[in-house]
Protein backbone atom coordinates (compact mmCIF):
# COMPACT_ATOMS: atom_id res chain seq x y z
CA UNK A 1 0.00 0.00 0.00
CA UNK A 2 1.30 3.44 -0.93
CA UNK A 3 1.16 6.02 1.86
CA UNK A 4 1.88 9.70 2.30
CA UNK A 5 4.96 10.54 4.32
CA UNK A 6 3.05 11.64 7.44
CA UNK A 7 0.06 9.32 7.28
CA UNK A 8 -0.73 5.63 7.26
CA UNK A 9 -3.74 6.23 5.02
CA UNK A 10 -3.70 5.27 1.32
CA UNK A 11 -2.31 7.89 -1.04
CA UNK A 12 -5.12 10.03 -2.54
CA UNK A 13 -5.84 9.41 -6.21
CA UNK A 14 -4.84 13.00 -7.01
CA UNK A 15 -1.29 12.30 -5.82
CA UNK A 16 -1.09 9.13 -7.91
CA UNK A 17 -2.01 11.04 -11.08
CA UNK A 18 0.42 12.27 -13.69
CA UNK A 19 0.99 16.00 -13.49
CA UNK A 20 -0.41 18.26 -16.19
CA UNK A 21 2.47 20.65 -15.47
CA UNK A 22 5.78 20.13 -13.66
CA UNK A 23 7.79 23.03 -12.24
CA UNK A 24 11.43 22.14 -11.56
CA UNK A 25 12.54 24.25 -8.62
CA UNK A 26 15.51 22.09 -7.64
CA UNK A 27 18.28 24.27 -6.26
CA UNK A 28 16.04 27.31 -5.82
CA UNK A 29 15.30 29.02 -2.53
CA UNK A 30 11.67 29.57 -1.70
CA UNK A 31 11.05 33.07 -3.05
CA UNK A 32 12.71 32.17 -6.35
CA UNK A 33 10.77 28.90 -6.41
CA UNK A 34 7.49 30.77 -5.93
CA UNK A 35 8.40 33.27 -8.65
CA UNK A 36 9.07 30.39 -11.04
CA UNK A 37 5.85 28.62 -9.98
CA UNK A 38 3.80 31.79 -10.39
CA UNK A 39 5.17 32.33 -13.92
CA UNK A 40 4.64 28.68 -14.90
CA UNK A 41 0.99 28.53 -13.83
CA UNK A 42 0.06 31.93 -15.27
CA UNK A 43 -1.82 30.46 -18.22
CA UNK A 44 -2.84 27.16 -16.62
CA UNK A 45 -6.52 26.26 -16.64
CA UNK A 46 -8.46 25.67 -13.43
CA UNK A 47 -8.14 22.05 -12.37
CA UNK A 48 -4.59 21.71 -13.70
CA UNK A 49 -2.53 19.32 -11.56
CA UNK A 50 0.90 20.82 -10.89
CA UNK A 51 3.93 19.02 -9.47
CA UNK A 52 6.63 21.21 -7.95
CA UNK A 53 10.11 19.72 -7.56
CA UNK A 54 11.92 21.38 -4.66
CA UNK A 55 15.11 21.01 -2.65
CA UNK A 56 14.61 23.93 -0.25
CA UNK A 57 13.50 22.52 3.13
CA UNK A 58 11.27 25.58 3.61
CA UNK A 59 9.12 24.49 0.64
CA UNK A 60 7.21 22.10 2.90
CA UNK A 61 5.93 25.16 4.81
CA UNK A 62 5.94 27.82 2.11
CA UNK A 63 4.03 25.96 -0.62
CA UNK A 64 1.00 25.14 1.57
CA UNK A 65 1.00 28.72 2.92
CA UNK A 66 1.21 30.19 -0.60
CA UNK A 67 -1.62 27.94 -1.80
CA UNK A 68 -3.74 29.00 1.18
CA UNK A 69 -3.04 32.67 0.45
CA UNK A 70 -3.77 32.40 -3.28
CA UNK A 71 -6.67 29.94 -3.12
CA UNK A 72 -5.01 27.08 -5.01
CA UNK A 73 -5.46 23.61 -3.53
CA UNK A 74 -2.36 22.18 -1.86
CA UNK A 75 -2.45 18.38 -2.20
CA UNK A 76 0.71 17.43 -0.30
CA UNK A 77 4.04 15.87 -1.07
CA UNK A 78 4.46 12.79 -3.20
CA UNK A 79 6.05 9.78 -1.52
CA UNK A 80 9.72 9.04 -2.17
CA UNK A 81 10.30 6.98 -5.27
CA UNK A 82 7.92 8.90 -7.52
CA UNK A 83 8.85 11.22 -10.35
CA UNK A 84 12.15 12.88 -9.29
CA UNK A 85 13.14 10.55 -6.43
CA UNK A 86 16.20 12.57 -5.43
CA UNK A 87 14.07 15.65 -4.68
CA UNK A 88 10.80 16.25 -2.87
CA UNK A 89 7.82 16.68 -5.18
CA UNK A 90 4.77 18.63 -4.03
CA UNK A 91 1.36 18.64 -5.72
CA UNK A 92 -1.21 21.39 -6.07
CA UNK A 93 -4.32 21.97 -8.13
CA UNK A 94 -5.04 25.28 -9.87
CA UNK A 95 -8.19 26.99 -8.62
CA UNK A 96 -10.63 28.95 -10.76
CA UNK A 97 -11.02 31.52 -7.98
CA UNK A 98 -7.35 32.02 -7.14
CA UNK A 99 -5.97 35.36 -6.02
CA UNK A 100 -3.17 36.70 -8.20
CA UNK A 101 0.15 37.68 -6.71
CA UNK A 102 2.54 40.38 -7.82
CA UNK A 103 5.02 39.20 -10.49
CA UNK A 104 7.95 40.45 -8.38
CA UNK A 105 6.59 39.49 -4.95
CA UNK A 106 4.81 36.13 -4.72
CA UNK A 107 3.83 36.76 -1.08
CA UNK A 108 1.76 39.83 -1.98
CA UNK A 109 -1.64 39.45 -3.61
CA UNK A 110 -2.71 42.00 -6.19
CA UNK A 111 -5.80 44.08 -5.67
CA UNK A 112 -8.80 43.23 -7.89
C-alpha positions in Angstrom: 0.0 0.0 0.0 1.3 3.4 -0.9 1.2 6.0 1.9 1.9 9.7 2.3 5.0 10.5 4.3 3.1 11.6 7.4 0.1 9.3 7.3 -0.7 5.6 7.3 -3.7 6.2 5.0 -3.7 5.3 1.3 -2.3 7.9 -1.0 -5.1 10.0 -2.5 -5.8 9.4 -6.2 -4.8 13.0 -7.0 -1.3 12.3 -5.8 -1.1 9.1 -7.9 -2.0 11.0 -11.1 0.4 12.3 -13.7 1.0 16.0 -13.5 -0.4 18.3 -16.2 2.5 20.6 -15.5 5.8 20.1 -13.7 7.8 23.0 -12.2 11.4 22.1 -11.6 12.5 24.3 -8.6 15.5 22.1 -7.6 18.3 24.3 -6.3 16.0 27.3 -5.8 15.3 29.0 -2.5 11.7 29.6 -1.7 11.1 33.1 -3.1 12.7 32.2 -6.4 10.8 28.9 -6.4 7.5 30.8 -5.9 8.4 33.3 -8.7 9.1 30.4 -11.0 5.9 28.6 -10.0 3.8 31.8 -10.4 5.2 32.3 -13.9 4.6 28.7 -14.9 1.0 28.5 -13.8 0.1 31.9 -15.3 -1.8 30.5 -18.2 -2.8 27.2 -16.6 -6.5 26.3 -16.6 -8.5 25.7 -13.4 -8.1 22.0 -12.4 -4.6 21.7 -13.7 -2.5 19.3 -11.6 0.9 20.8 -10.9 3.9 19.0 -9.5 6.6 21.2 -7.9 10.1 19.7 -7.6 11.9 21.4 -4.7 15.1 21.0 -2.7 14.6 23.9 -0.2 13.5 22.5 3.1 11.3 25.6 3.6 9.1 24.5 0.6 7.2 22.1 2.9 5.9 25.2 4.8 5.9 27.8 2.1 4.0 26.0 -0.6 1.0 25.1 1.6 1.0 28.7 2.9 1.2 30.2 -0.6 -1.6 27.9 -1.8 -3.7 29.0 1.2 -3.0 32.7 0.4 -3.8 32.4 -3.3 -6.7 29.9 -3.1 -5.0 27.1 -5.0 -5.5 23.6 -3.5 -2.4 22.2 -1.9 -2.5 18.4 -2.2 0.7 17.4 -0.3 4.0 15.9 -1.1 4.5 12.8 -3.2 6.1 9.8 -1.5 9.7 9.0 -2.2 10.3 7.0 -5.3 7.9 8.9 -7.5 8.9 11.2 -10.4 12.2 12.9 -9.3 13.1 10.6 -6.4 16.2 12.6 -5.4 14.1 15.7 -4.7 10.8 16.2 -2.9 7.8 16.7 -5.2 4.8 18.6 -4.0 1.4 18.6 -5.7 -1.2 21.4 -6.1 -4.3 22.0 -8.1 -5.0 25.3 -9.9 -8.2 27.0 -8.6 -10.6 29.0 -10.8 -11.0 31.5 -8.0 -7.3 32.0 -7.1 -6.0 35.4 -6.0 -3.2 36.7 -8.2 0.2 37.7 -6.7 2.5 40.4 -7.8 5.0 39.2 -10.5 7.9 40.4 -8.4 6.6 39.5 -4.9 4.8 36.1 -4.7 3.8 36.8 -1.1 1.8 39.8 -2.0 -1.6 39.5 -3.6 -2.7 42.0 -6.2 -5.8 44.1 -5.7 -8.8 43.2 -7.9 
